[in-house]
Amino acid sequence: MSTTTTTTTTATTTTTTLPAQKSKPNGANRMPFDGLPTNYNDFRDALSRDGYAVIKGAIPRERADKYADAFLSYLEGFGLGYNRHDPSTVRRANLPVLNEKGMIQAYGVTHEQWVWDIRGEAGVIDAFAKVYDDEDLIVSFDVVNVGFVNREDLPENKPWPHQDQDPAKPGFRCLQGLINLHPSGPNDGGLIVCKGGHNVSAEFHAAMNARNEPRIPAWTPEWFGFTEGGMAWLAERGLQWEKVCCDPGDLIVWDSRTPHYNVPPTGTVDRLAVYTCYTPVCEASKEDLVRKKGAFEQRLGTTHWPNAVHVAPTNVTMRDGERCPVARERPVQEPVLSERTYKLTGIPYLEAMV
């Protein structure tokens, strides 16, 4: 039996048919993430072994280039003076508010049409569905990232090695991801990971606790920063940091236990990336989906957690202690979603609950 729901949003009316009961339960062949060798003969073997993987061409190059153009047009559209063809215009006053890591966290950017189009790309969704062996997924309303080559007027992006997972909740919990939109070679900035670090995470935290290693303060327990002592522990075990290189349209996924951070470009290519993470809807509670529905309807962002563990309180950001002059509550282009993409909001599943 299938369930059909009709929902009206600000931008569109979407009719969604939830899938019929399957003979094989969702997740029966999901990746175990138990540290043992795998033999899938695809990206999942690298993900299991190294804690990260690159899915080549998850988005065809032609569409990836169009998304990159949409990203740059978005930046120019603020009317503050940024011009993609003039590196001298890369100045704080000419750009929306970015944090030192290059993230745009406000302005409703997480719900712009071009961002949702990326989330709805079949090659991206299918990669997560293959990992979880589950088609019924929800997606994070995560941020976008721009790393400029010319950083003379931007805050310094210092190393910030971390895990995006509470050490008190060990084991695999989240598969993070990002879509790369510009060429990303060794000098082009982007994700850097501690290869294999996910498989020693429990041992690492036991060792840190045993010697009372100080913990770096964080706004949420779901973020753990690595101290100098922690970095030394990883090095002593022969673990090495690796800059992930990829092409426009490639998807990078990583186990949230994998130590990682991003580095600024030192070459000639600006970094453009969109973070997007998916998880089976069965791992979200009704309360999670209610919270997620509210975030979608108010066009608010979340972190990488698809079950909306954290929801941004507002889209309005501050600039130099005052409300940003170009602050906005909602995206420039309200999203119009396909049936499959709308399911990623979680709303159809919530409305089908008794």
C-alpha positions as CSV (number, residue, x, y, z in Angstrom):
1,M,0.0,0.0,0.0
2,S,1.2,3.5,-0.8
3,T,0.5,6.7,1.1
4,T,-0.2,10.0,-0.8
5,T,0.1,13.4,0.7
6,T,-0.4,16.8,-0.8
7,T,1.4,19.8,0.8
8,T,1.4,23.5,-0.2
9,T,4.5,25.5,0.5
10,T,5.2,29.1,-0.2
11,A,6.6,28.4,-3.6
12,T,4.7,25.3,-4.9
13,T,2.2,22.6,-4.3
14,T,3.9,19.2,-4.1
15,T,2.1,15.8,-4.2
16,T,4.3,13.0,-2.8
17,T,3.6,9.3,-2.9
18,L,5.4,7.5,-0.1
19,P,6.8,4.1,-1.2
20,A,4.9,0.9,-0.8
21,Q,6.0,-1.7,1.8
22,K,9.1,-3.5,0.4
23,S,9.8,-7.3,0.5
24,K,13.3,-6.5,1.7
25,P,13.5,-4.1,4.6
26,N,15.4,-0.8,4.2
27,G,19.0,-1.0,5.5
28,A,19.3,-4.8,5.3
29,N,22.6,-4.4,3.4
30,R,23.8,-1.1,4.9
31,M,27.5,-0.5,5.4
32,P,28.4,-1.8,8.9
33,F,31.2,0.8,9.6
34,D,32.8,-1.7,12.0
35,G,36.4,-1.3,10.9
36,L,36.6,-4.6,9.1
37,P,37.7,-4.8,5.4
38,T,34.9,-4.6,2.8
39,N,34.7,-5.8,-0.7
40,Y,32.0,-3.7,-2.5
41,N,34.3,-2.8,-5.4
42,D,33.2,0.8,-5.3
43,F,33.7,4.0,-3.2
44,R,32.4,2.3,-0.1
45,D,35.6,0.3,0.3
46,A,37.6,3.5,0.5
47,L,35.1,5.0,2.9
48,S,35.3,2.0,5.2
49,R,39.1,1.9,5.0
50,D,40.1,5.5,5.0
51,G,37.1,7.3,6.6
52,Y,36.4,9.2,3.4
53,A,35.8,8.7,-0.3
54,V,35.3,10.7,-3.5
55,I,32.4,9.8,-5.8
56,K,33.5,11.0,-9.2
57,G,31.0,12.8,-11.4
58,A,28.1,12.6,-8.9
59,I,26.9,15.7,-10.8
60,P,27.7,15.9,-14.5
61,R,30.4,18.5,-15.3
62,E,28.0,20.7,-17.3
63,R,25.5,21.1,-14.5
64,A,28.3,21.5,-11.9
65,D,29.6,24.4,-13.9
66,K,26.1,25.9,-14.0
67,Y,25.9,25.6,-10.2
68,A,29.3,27.3,-9.8
69,D,28.0,30.2,-12.0
70,A,24.8,30.4,-9.8
71,F,27.0,30.5,-6.7
72,L,29.1,33.4,-8.1
73,S,26.0,35.2,-9.4
74,Y,24.6,34.9,-5.9
75,L,27.6,36.6,-4.4
76,E,27.5,39.3,-7.0
77,G,23.8,39.7,-6.5
78,F,24.2,41.3,-3.1
79,G,25.2,44.4,-4.9
80,L,28.1,45.2,-2.6
81,G,30.8,45.4,-5.2
82,Y,32.1,41.9,-5.6
83,N,33.0,41.0,-9.2
84,R,34.1,37.4,-10.0
85,H,36.4,38.8,-12.8
86,D,38.2,41.3,-10.5
87,P,40.2,39.7,-7.6
88,S,40.7,43.2,-6.1
89,T,36.9,43.2,-5.2
90,V,37.4,40.3,-2.8
91,R,37.0,42.4,0.3
92,R,34.8,42.1,3.4
93,A,32.8,45.1,2.5
94,N,32.0,43.7,-0.9
95,L,30.8,40.3,0.3
96,P,28.1,38.9,2.4
97,V,29.3,38.0,5.9
98,L,31.6,35.0,5.8
99,N,33.2,33.3,8.8
100,E,37.0,32.7,8.8
101,K,36.4,29.3,7.3
102,G,34.6,30.7,4.3
103,M,31.1,29.6,5.3
104,I,28.0,31.7,4.5
105,Q,25.6,30.8,7.3
106,A,22.8,33.3,7.0
107,Y,20.7,35.1,4.4
108,G,18.5,32.0,3.8
109,V,21.3,30.7,1.5
110,T,20.6,27.1,2.7
111,H,17.2,27.2,0.9
112,E,18.2,29.0,-2.3
113,Q,16.9,27.2,-5.4
114,W,20.4,26.4,-6.7
115,V,21.4,24.9,-3.4
116,W,18.2,22.7,-3.4
117,D,18.9,21.7,-7.0
118,I,22.3,20.4,-5.9
119,R,20.7,18.4,-3.0
120,G,18.3,16.9,-5.4
121,E,20.8,15.6,-7.8
122,A,20.3,11.9,-8.4
123,G,24.0,11.0,-8.3
124,V,24.4,12.7,-4.9
125,I,21.3,11.1,-3.3
126,D,22.1,7.7,-4.7
127,A,25.5,7.6,-3.2
128,F,24.1,8.0,0.3
129,A,21.3,5.6,-0.5
130,K,23.9,3.0,-1.5
131,V,25.7,3.4,1.8
132,Y,22.6,3.1,3.9
133,D,20.8,0.7,1.6
134,D,17.8,2.9,2.0
135,E,15.9,5.2,-0.4
136,D,13.9,6.9,2.3
137,L,16.4,9.7,3.2
138,I,16.2,13.2,4.7
139,V,18.8,15.9,4.1
140,S,20.6,18.5,6.1
141,F,19.9,22.2,5.4
142,D,23.6,22.9,5.6
143,V,25.7,25.9,4.5
144,V,27.8,26.8,1.5
145,N,31.5,27.6,1.4
146,V,33.7,30.0,-0.7
147,G,37.5,30.0,-0.2
148,F,39.0,33.0,-2.0
149,V,42.6,33.0,-3.2
150,N,42.9,36.7,-2.4
151,R,42.5,36.7,1.4
152,E,44.4,39.9,2.3
153,D,41.2,41.5,3.6
154,L,39.6,38.3,5.0
155,P,40.1,36.7,8.4
156,E,42.9,34.1,8.6
157,N,41.7,30.5,8.2
158,K,43.8,28.7,10.8
159,P,43.8,24.9,11.1
160,W,40.9,23.6,13.2
161,P,41.2,19.8,13.2
162,H,38.0,18.3,14.6
163,Q,35.4,15.6,14.6
164,D,31.7,16.5,14.1
165,Q,30.5,14.0,16.7
166,D,30.2,13.8,20.5
167,P,32.9,11.4,21.8
168,A,30.4,10.3,24.5
169,K,28.4,8.7,21.7
170,P,30.9,6.4,19.9
171,G,30.5,4.4,16.8
172,F,29.3,5.5,13.4
173,R,26.5,8.1,13.6
174,C,26.7,10.4,10.5
175,L,28.0,10.4,7.0
176,Q,29.0,13.9,6.0
177,G,29.3,15.2,2.5
178,L,30.1,18.1,0.2
179,I,29.7,18.9,-3.5
180,N,32.8,20.4,-5.0
181,L,32.1,23.0,-7.8
182,H,35.6,24.2,-8.8
183,P,38.7,22.3,-9.6
184,S,40.4,21.3,-6.3
185,G,44.0,20.2,-6.6
186,P,46.7,20.1,-4.0
187,N,47.0,23.9,-3.8
188,D,43.3,24.9,-4.4
189,G,42.0,24.7,-0.8
190,G,39.4,22.4,0.5
191,L,38.9,19.4,2.7
192,I,41.9,17.8,4.5
193,V,41.4,14.6,6.4
194,C,43.3,12.3,8.8
195,K,43.2,9.1,6.8
196,G,42.0,6.2,8.8
197,G,41.3,8.3,11.9
198,H,37.8,7.1,12.2
199,N,38.8,3.6,13.0
200,V,40.9,4.6,16.1
201,S,38.4,7.2,17.4
202,A,37.3,5.1,20.4
203,E,40.9,4.3,21.3
204,F,41.9,7.9,20.9
205,H,39.2,9.3,23.2
206,A,39.9,6.6,25.8
207,A,43.6,7.7,25.8
208,M,42.7,11.4,26.1
209,N,40.4,10.7,29.0
210,A,43.0,8.6,30.7
211,R,45.5,11.4,30.8
212,N,42.9,14.1,31.4
213,E,43.7,15.9,28.1
214,P,41.9,19.3,28.2
215,R,39.0,19.7,25.8
216,I,38.7,22.7,23.5
217,P,35.5,24.6,24.4
218,A,32.8,24.3,21.8
219,W,29.2,25.6,21.4
220,T,27.9,22.0,21.1
221,P,29.1,18.6,22.4
222,E,28.7,17.4,18.8
223,W,32.0,19.0,18.0
224,F,35.4,17.9,19.2
225,G,38.6,19.8,18.5
226,F,42.0,18.2,18.5
227,T,44.6,19.7,20.8
228,E,48.3,19.6,20.1
229,G,48.5,16.5,22.4
230,G,45.7,14.9,20.4
231,M,47.4,15.6,17.1
232,A,50.7,14.1,18.5
233,W,48.8,10.9,19.4
234,L,47.5,10.6,15.9
235,A,51.0,11.1,14.5
236,E,52.5,8.6,16.8
237,R,50.2,6.0,15.3
238,G,51.4,6.8,11.8
239,L,48.2,8.5,10.7
240,Q,48.7,11.1,8.1
241,W,46.7,14.1,6.9
242,E,45.7,14.2,3.3
243,K,44.3,17.0,1.2
244,V,41.3,15.6,-0.8
245,C,41.6,16.5,-4.5
246,C,38.6,16.4,-6.8
247,D,36.9,17.9,-9.8
248,P,33.7,20.0,-10.3
249,G,30.7,17.8,-9.7
250,D,32.5,15.3,-7.4
251,L,31.0,14.4,-4.1
252,I,33.2,13.9,-1.1
253,V,31.8,11.8,1.8
254,W,33.4,11.2,5.2
255,D,32.6,9.4,8.5
256,S,32.0,12.1,11.1
257,R,34.5,10.4,13.3
258,T,37.2,11.2,10.8
259,P,39.4,14.1,11.9
260,H,39.2,16.9,9.3
261,Y,39.1,20.6,8.6
262,N,39.4,22.9,5.5
263,V,42.5,24.7,4.2
264,P,42.5,28.0,2.2
265,P,43.7,28.0,-1.4
266,T,47.3,28.8,-2.1
267,G,47.0,28.5,-5.9
268,T,44.9,30.4,-8.4
269,V,41.5,28.8,-8.1
270,D,38.8,29.9,-5.6
271,R,37.1,27.1,-3.7
272,L,33.3,26.7,-4.1
273,A,31.5,23.9,-2.1
274,V,28.0,23.0,-0.9
275,Y,27.7,20.8,2.2
276,T,25.0,18.2,2.1
277,C,24.4,15.2,4.4
278,Y,21.7,12.6,4.2
279,T,20.4,9.9,6.7
280,P,17.6,7.4,6.7
281,V,14.3,9.0,7.9
282,C,13.8,6.0,10.2
283,E,16.7,7.4,12.3
284,A,14.7,10.6,13.0
285,S,12.0,10.9,15.7
286,K,8.7,12.6,15.1
287,E,10.0,15.5,17.2
288,D,13.0,15.7,14.9
289,L,10.8,15.9,11.9
290,V,8.6,18.5,13.5
291,R,11.6,20.6,14.2
292,K,12.9,20.0,10.7
293,K,9.6,21.0,9.2
294,G,9.7,24.3,11.1
295,A,13.2,25.0,9.8
296,F,12.1,24.4,6.2
297,E,9.0,26.5,6.4
298,Q,11.0,29.4,8.0
299,R,13.9,28.8,5.6
300,L,16.3,28.3,8.4
301,G,19.6,26.4,8.3
302,T,20.8,23.4,10.2
303,T,24.2,21.9,10.8
304,H,25.3,18.7,9.0
305,W,22.8,16.7,11.1
306,P,19.8,15.8,8.8
307,N,17.6,15.3,11.8
308,A,17.9,19.0,12.6
309,V,19.7,18.5,16.0
310,H,20.6,22.2,15.7
311,V,18.4,24.9,13.9
312,A,19.7,28.4,13.3
313,P,17.6,30.9,15.3
314,T,17.5,33.4,12.4
315,N,18.7,34.2,8.9
316,V,19.6,37.8,9.9
317,T,23.4,38.2,10.5
318,M,25.4,41.0,12.1
319,R,28.2,43.0,10.4
320,D,30.6,44.8,12.7
321,G,28.2,44.7,15.6
322,E,25.2,45.9,13.7
323,R,22.5,44.3,11.5
324,C,24.0,43.6,8.1
325,P,22.6,46.2,5.6
326,V,21.8,43.5,3.1
327,A,20.4,41.0,5.7
328,R,17.4,39.0,4.6
329,E,15.0,36.5,6.2
330,R,14.4,34.3,3.2
331,P,16.2,33.2,0.1
332,V,16.3,35.3,-3.1
333,Q,14.8,32.5,-5.1
334,E,12.3,30.4,-3.1
335,P,12.8,26.7,-3.8
336,V,10.5,24.7,-6.0
337,L,11.1,21.1,-5.3
338,S,10.6,17.9,-7.3
339,E,8.7,15.0,-5.6
340,R,11.9,13.2,-4.7
341,T,13.6,16.3,-3.4
342,Y,10.6,17.4,-1.3
343,K,10.7,14.0,0.5
344,L,14.2,15.0,1.7
345,T,12.6,17.7,3.8
346,G,11.0,15.0,5.9
347,I,7.6,16.6,5.7
348,P,5.8,13.9,3.7
349,Y,7.0,11.3,6.2
350,L,5.9,13.4,9.2
351,E,2.4,13.9,7.6
352,A,2.1,10.2,7.0
353,M,2.6,9.4,10.7
354,V,-0.6,8.5,12.6
